[in-house]
Amino acid sequence: MQPLRILHTEASLDLGGQEFRVLSEVIGMNRRGHSVLLAVQPGSLLGRYANQSGVQTEVLNMQTVRFPWLVLEFLRIVKRYEIDVLHTHGSIDSWTASIAGRLAPSKPLVVRARHKSTPVSRTIRHRWLYGMLPHMVVVTGEAVRKGLIEDIQLPPSHVVSIPTGVDLSQFSPGSSNEPLQREWGVSPHDLVVGTVAFFRSYKGLEYFLRAVQVIISKIPRAKIFLVGSGPDQMKLEQQVSDLGLDASVRLVGFHSDIPQVLEVFDVFVLSSVWGEGVPQALTQAMAMERAVVATNVGGVPEVVKDGENGFLVEPRDVEALADRVCVLLQDSKLRQDFGRAGRACVVERYSQETMLDHTEHLYAQLLSQATLRA
């Protein structure tokens, strides 16, 4: 397709799955020859990573009290860069950038992203935000799509699912994990269970730690690693101590070398209790041929087929989570079978190139329709 001038907007200051999706999409579309601009807030971690990756950014103060001025600033950016597609992700940036896009004389395509499966209130305000302002809503999984259609009665044709893709050239099994093994004190004979997450309450890590109590009682040589950071970190550290798990569990902080991290794991756990689309950490673990145990929330069952490429358990079911992890730790062949089946699933349906192909196709289709209407 012809190169496009695309503006992505994200007001969040954090760096979790949503922000990594934005970064992946921006870098990928740049690589495909489009001119992509990213609007972020001062102090944004996403902005920092984007700049390190060579992405052009515009830094705007996106506080709610600046609402009318922010609309004008987005209007200026749309005009200055002759934006063809305006793709929004957060709340305040979606409101203000979408209004600017609709007011702009150049009439750019307006796309609203929805990353989580949390319910949306059926209000006039949300009907405008998702139904009237954007030309299309892009979500990260069919469960998110279904929820949005049911919650605020959007036409099915107005919502499309494009799950976050995995860079298969980066997430490929067989990379060296020896440096991390030495750093974390892992021997080749250890059995390692881990997760990668932004430490928020909906990630269900408190239930994972309670399951660890059961796992350690049955398999004392198991080692458990929680990789990441976030607002619940101190709470989780205290829980590790309260449960007497200090000898078995380590919170090792944020790591950017996720393929090497996953290579250390024998089993990957996703213990979320709500809010997920199709989680990137899950598909990345599957791409690395890790055996997975995941909770049946959001778009997770779209990826994990219970007993075929991983195990599914109900959220907050500590006993079931512990049992499935133990089954995998005690059966190396099953781990290998699940790992190979998981990677095959990701290669077929959840690669970064598939995500970018579907996004380009959507842009082209919508822009063609707009041209015909004009």
Protein Blocks (a to p, Z undefined) as FASTA:
>chain_A
ZZdddddddfbfbdcfklmmmmmmmmmmmmnopacdddddehiaklmmmmmnopacdddd
fbfklmmmmmmmmmmmmmmnopabdcdfblmlmmmmmmmmmmpmnlpadddddfbfcdcd
ddfklmmmmmmmpmbdcdfbfklmmmmmmmnopafklpccddddddfklmcghiafklmm
mmnopafkbccddddddddfklommmmmmmmmmmmmmmmmbccddededjklmmmmmmmm
mnopmmmpccebjafklmlmmmmpmbdcdfbfbhiacdfklmmmmmnopacddddehjll
mmmcghkloccddehilklmmmmmmmmmmmmklmmmmmmmmmmmmmmmmcfklmmmmmmm
mmmmmmmmmmmmZZ
